[in-house]
Amino acid sequence: MVFEMLNMLGIKKAQTVLDPFCGGGTTLLATSEKGVNSVGYDIMPFAVFVTNAKRHQPKVEEIEKIEKRFTDSLLFVKNGKARFDVETIHKAFTPSVLSFLVTLRHEIGEIRNSRVRNFFLLAFLRTADFASIAKKDGGFLRITNEGVTNKRKVFDYFKKTLGEMKRDIFIPGIRFTGNSTAHLGDSRSFQDEGDYDAVISSPPYPNRHDYTRVYLLEEVLGFGDNNSKIKKLRYAVPHLRFGQV
Ligand SMILES: C[S@@+](CC[C@H](N)C(=O)[O-])C[C@H]1O[C@@H](n2cnc3c(N)ncnc32)[C@H](O)[C@@H]1O
């Protein structure tokens, strides 16, 4: 769809597109694939992270060097009971899985190379989503009877995900040549003096999606958000209620 819009709008290589609600980065990745530059903004740290992590990937050799550190010994680290002031986190995981996720997150935080660290963090967040009994359901998280209670299975999934992501780096025929970066920002108030040739975006779903609920696990486990930060974000996002305009 982004390719079609670029065609329709007559956007050529080296021109620049803005996406003020970039989410997981579809516009930024697609434009970059066509050699078009792009700038994205999103209010959720998780969305900005995902876009940049997908766009700026490390080399496979760099990943493999670090992967060796992620051995079974992590399964036996004792770090006490994990405490978060966001209650849903404790509902979403068993104490042992949560404690293991905290260990894994800590180990990822120790990786110096930021591209490699982000790559591992992306795999970690996919793993947390897989392990959680709180599943994304439209605009909310719903407690289900799916999810994983065994930390060994969680670790296996993490390693499998890393393997799949490594293979994805080499999708034949796809090369990102346009410059693109996502920034954290509220599209209603950011100051940007950029000169854009087009705006391509998929804006937030009015009145339906509370992104702070849908991406709660990612925000808390990945970016250390606590209750008060989540609430602040929550108040910032729902003002985009088109029904009230
Ligand atoms: C429909 S999604 C975008 C989907 C995106 N095209 C993708 O590829 O994932 C809308 C995005 O708008 C973001 N958003 C909501 N309110 C915002 C605001 N005030 N400023 C910037 N981004 C906002 C949400 O966090 C969400 O990621």
The ligand as an SDF file (V2000), in Angstrom:
LIG
                    3D

 27 29  0  0  0  0  0  0  0  0999 V2000
   -2.5140    2.6810   13.6280 C   0  0  0  0  0  0  0  0  0  0  0  0
   -1.0020    2.8480   14.5150 S   0  0  0  0  0  0  0  0  0  0  0  0
    0.1940    3.0580   13.2520 C   0  0  0  0  0  0  0  0  0  0  0  0
    0.5020    1.7470   12.5780 C   0  0  0  0  0  0  0  0  0  0  0  0
    1.7370    1.8350   11.7070 C   0  0  0  0  0  0  0  0  0  0  0  0
    1.4280    2.2880   10.3730 N   0  0  0  0  0  0  0  0  0  0  0  0
    2.4970    0.5160   11.6890 C   0  0  0  0  0  0  0  0  0  0  0  0
    3.0790    0.1670   10.6660 O   0  0  0  0  0  0  0  0  0  0  0  0
    2.5710   -0.1680   12.7140 O   0  0  0  0  0  0  0  0  0  0  0  0
   -1.1100    4.4450   15.2120 C   0  0  0  0  0  0  0  0  0  0  0  0
    0.0860    4.8670   16.0480 C   0  0  0  0  0  0  0  0  0  0  0  0
   -0.1500    6.2010   16.4960 O   0  0  0  0  0  0  0  0  0  0  0  0
    0.5330    6.3640   17.7380 C   0  0  0  0  0  0  0  0  0  0  0  0
   -0.0030    7.5670   18.4030 N   0  0  0  0  0  0  0  0  0  0  0  0
   -1.1660    7.7350   19.0880 C   0  0  0  0  0  0  0  0  0  0  0  0
   -1.2900    8.9960   19.5290 N   0  0  0  0  0  0  0  0  0  0  0  0
   -0.1720    9.6530   19.1010 C   0  0  0  0  0  0  0  0  0  0  0  0
    0.2930   11.0090   19.2340 C   0  0  0  0  0  0  0  0  0  0  0  0
   -0.4280   11.9260   19.8790 N   0  0  0  0  0  0  0  0  0  0  0  0
    1.4690   11.3400   18.6790 N   0  0  0  0  0  0  0  0  0  0  0  0
    2.2200   10.4170   18.0130 C   0  0  0  0  0  0  0  0  0  0  0  0
    1.8380    9.1240   17.8620 N   0  0  0  0  0  0  0  0  0  0  0  0
    0.6660    8.7370   18.4010 C   0  0  0  0  0  0  0  0  0  0  0  0
    0.2550    5.0660   18.4620 C   0  0  0  0  0  0  0  0  0  0  0  0
    1.2240    4.8500   19.4850 O   0  0  0  0  0  0  0  0  0  0  0  0
    0.3420    4.0390   17.3120 C   0  0  0  0  0  0  0  0  0  0  0  0
    1.6170    3.4650   17.2430 O   0  0  0  0  0  0  0  0  0  0  0  0
  1  2  1  0
  2  3  1  0
  2 10  1  0
  3  4  1  0
  4  5  1  0
  5  6  1  0
  5  7  1  0
  7  8  2  0
  7  9  1  0
 10 11  1  0
 11 12  1  0
 11 26  1  0
 12 13  1  0
 13 14  1  0
 13 24  1  0
 14 15  1  0
 14 23  1  0
 15 16  2  0
 16 17  1  0
 17 18  1  0
 17 23  2  0
 18 19  1  0
 18 20  2  0
 20 21  1  0
 21 22  2  0
 22 23  1  0
 24 25  1  0
 24 26  1  0
 26 27  1  0
M  CHG  2   2   1   9  -1
M  END
$$$$
